[in-house]
Amino acid sequence: MKSKIDPAVITPKIEQCSPTTWIVTLEEDPETGDLVMPIPTEALDANGWQIGDTLTWNIDDEGTVTLVRDVESQPGS
């Protein structure tokens, strides 16, 4: 599902903690109420992700979310 949030009109709250770690605040899609997690361009670059990649997220016991590119669902896999 595509978000109706226009990236030009939001200012996501993003804090970089390390070269590969960020804290982001979820944004709410005003039309659907869906939560959207903005991913900084730097995070895409640092992890070798591209627009259109499928990411899997894991939540540990302390509530930390880790994103991993789902290699099996990518074209050519």
Backbone torsions as a table, in degrees:
resi	resn	phi	psi	omega
1	MET	NA	133.4	178.7
2	LYS	-86.8	141.8	177.3
3	SER	-79.9	146.6	176.2
4	LYS	-90.9	2.0	-179.8
5	ILE	-71.7	127.0	176.9
6	ASP	-86.4	113.0	-177.5
7	PRO	-56.6	-22.0	-178.6
8	ALA	-73.6	-17.8	-175.6
9	VAL	-111.2	4.8	177.3
10	ILE	-116.5	153.4	174.7
11	THR	-123.2	90.7	-178.4
12	PRO	-62.7	146.7	176.3
13	LYS	-90.1	109.1	-176.0
14	ILE	-130.8	131.1	177.4
15	GLU	-126.9	122.0	177.4
16	GLN	-86.0	124.5	-178.0
17	CYS	-98.9	-29.7	178.8
18	SER	-156.7	177.6	-179.5
19	PRO	-58.6	-22.8	-178.2
20	THR	-126.7	15.0	-177.1
21	THR	-131.6	130.4	178.5
22	TRP	-133.4	152.6	169.3
23	ILE	-111.6	123.2	-179.8
24	VAL	-124.2	152.2	176.0
25	THR	-101.3	129.2	178.5
26	LEU	-64.5	145.8	176.6
27	GLU	-108.4	147.6	178.0
28	GLU	-101.7	128.5	175.3
29	ASP	-69.0	120.2	-174.6
30	PRO	-65.7	-23.8	-178.4
31	GLU	-88.2	-36.3	-174.8
32	THR	-108.5	-19.8	-175.2
33	GLY	81.0	-1.6	178.3
34	ASP	-64.7	147.4	174.2
35	LEU	-90.2	136.9	-178.0
36	VAL	-124.0	133.3	178.7
37	MET	-103.0	110.8	177.1
38	PRO	-69.5	136.2	178.5
39	ILE	-114.3	117.9	-178.8
40	PRO	-61.8	147.2	177.0
41	THR	-54.8	-38.4	179.4
42	GLU	-61.1	-35.2	178.2
43	ALA	-69.8	-39.8	176.4
44	LEU	-59.6	-49.4	-178.4
45	ASP	-63.3	-45.3	-177.1
46	ALA	-63.6	-27.7	-176.8
47	ASN	-104.7	-0.2	-179.6
48	GLY	72.5	24.2	179.3
49	TRP	-88.9	155.3	176.4
50	GLN	-130.6	157.6	173.8
51	ILE	-56.2	131.3	-179.2
52	GLY	101.0	-16.0	176.2
53	ASP	-64.3	147.1	173.3
54	THR	-92.8	126.0	179.5
55	LEU	-111.0	140.5	174.8
56	THR	-106.0	137.2	178.7
57	TRP	-116.5	143.9	178.7
58	ASN	-121.3	140.5	178.0
59	ILE	-117.0	121.8	-179.3
60	ASP	-83.6	179.5	-176.5
61	ASP	-61.9	-22.5	-179.5
62	GLU	-95.7	2.2	178.1
63	GLY	90.1	6.5	177.6
64	THR	-77.0	129.8	179.8
65	VAL	-97.7	130.8	176.3
66	THR	-117.8	128.2	177.6
67	LEU	-100.8	138.2	178.9
68	VAL	-135.7	134.8	177.3
69	ARG	-66.7	129.9	179.2
70	ASP	-85.0	93.2	-173.8
71	VAL	-62.6	-36.1	-176.0
72	GLU	-65.8	-26.2	-177.5
73	SER	-93.1	0.3	-177.6
74	GLN	-84.5	149.7	177.1
75	PRO	-56.4	139.0	178.9
76	GLY	83.0	6.5	-178.7
77	SER	-85.6	NA	NA
